[in-house]
Amino acid sequence: MSDTPLYSALCALADQERLRFHMPGHKGNHLYMDAFADASRLDFTELPQTGNLYEGAGPILEAEKLAARFYGAEQCVFLTGGATQGIMAALFAVCGGGDGVILDRGCHRSVTNACGLLDLDPFYLYPERLPGFSVCKSVSKKELFELVERNPTAKAVVITSPTYYGAVSDIEALGEVLREAKMKLIVDEAHGAHLPAIGIKNAIRCGADIAVCSAHKTLPALGQGAYLLANGISEGVLRRAASVFGTSSPSYPIMASLDLARAYLSGEGGERYVKAALKTAIIREKIQINTTFRTPFFEKNDPCRLTIDTALSGLSGFFVAECLREAYRIDCEMSDRQNVVLIVTCEDGDEKLDALFKALSEISAKYGKTPDGYTPLPLPRPEKRMTPRKAMFSETRGVALQKAEGFTAAEPVAPYPPGIPVVIPGERIDRLCIEYLLAQGYNGYEEIMVAGKKDMK
Ligand SMILES: Cc1ncc(COP(=O)(O)O)c(C=O)c1O
């Protein structure tokens, strides 16, 4: 690949065999770290030849410009702290200090943590469930319009699209509502970095002001690599916001992988992605027809997200994921009571997807039974008692989940993955929340941090 300014600059520097009297301490040698040999060669620090992420110069800036063009954005800032860093930076760039924000309730816990850190007052969009499934539809224009009318002073809206389960929102339609209301639209596109490669208009091209893409989730990029993309926001504001939540020693291998992933996606990787998407559509169809499992169809799907609903097989998602892991060496992204979620990327060829289908049909034939009548619990709507900030910065203590009814959460209570909080800091933990968390397989800390005293409700 030729158009990789940052990766090429690092390789050229590494080839010069210079004396490295600077960080990192390994000095480009792998020593005892054989497995990291190539990574340590390229693991540099801020030098005139490598550039400085937060100054926006040199090969990093060149690489960011190419990424911005790929996503149709005016600005792109590389992130080495995942989409988490990008979401916090995005909110910091456009609001703070008591401002209202509208969040979709399927948001990631980084969004609610940002509300606590930045003192934002959230109002929630509760998207409807997809009929017959336990997963939610994308956010509708009508739902957003109503919430905006009720909260006209909110500064920004955060929408998760695609969702963990593969629902893509109509960002163009949502953007129309917000332009009239003069609110900023931030799209948590953590799961959608690959969309342009498969011909789906990404959030920035649909009119979002800011979008945050986790490259490491769906692109062949290193863990923690992500892109912060924006239109209509100055580069300085964006870069400063990213630096507030980022390390002052951003990883050059991670940034180089962001450069490479974009270049790869623009060529061969893009072609492979299209093939993977087409094959996934075939597998989806075969699962529907030949097994007792189903796959949800949203108004608009991420073609590469394979969500398998296990309810009609009478098996739990946990069980199906365990069978795949133990008997077939297939590891899933996540499972819950009723779903198994698999991420397909350009790295998954036909054979891998065929092997997955074979495993699923065998599990369905061997264990599939009459459904046990399980119907998903309704999504809890806990009562808001105080802002996330007040709850997070109060005096807190740990309480076991089963004993937490009546307390106010001081942290997001979210099974991980998907990291979607069932209870947000400042909300009352009620009986339904506890039952829902247990049914979904809550795997967080043994104790939940709560603020203040238990109520008697
Ligand atoms: C919807 C969503 N947003 C943001 C994040 C945070 O991404 P990262 O792990 O890149 O920080 C996640 C992580 O799972 C996520 O699912």
The ligand as a Gaussian input file, in Angstrom:
#p B3LYP/6-31G(d) Opt

LIG

0 1
 C      -21.731000       1.430000      21.129000
 C      -20.363000       1.549000      21.732000
 N      -19.837000       2.758000      21.896000
 C      -18.613000       2.936000      22.418000
 C      -17.868000       1.861000      22.840000
 C      -16.510000       2.088000      23.421000
 O      -15.574000       1.696000      22.470000
 P      -14.042000       1.447000      22.799000
 O      -13.961000       0.090000      23.372000
 O      -13.400000       1.572000      21.453000
 O      -13.591000       2.487000      23.736000
 C      -18.387000       0.566000      22.711000
 C      -17.615000      -0.586000      23.163000
 O      -18.055000      -1.710000      23.190000
 C      -19.673000       0.403000      22.149000
 O      -20.229000      -0.805000      21.997000

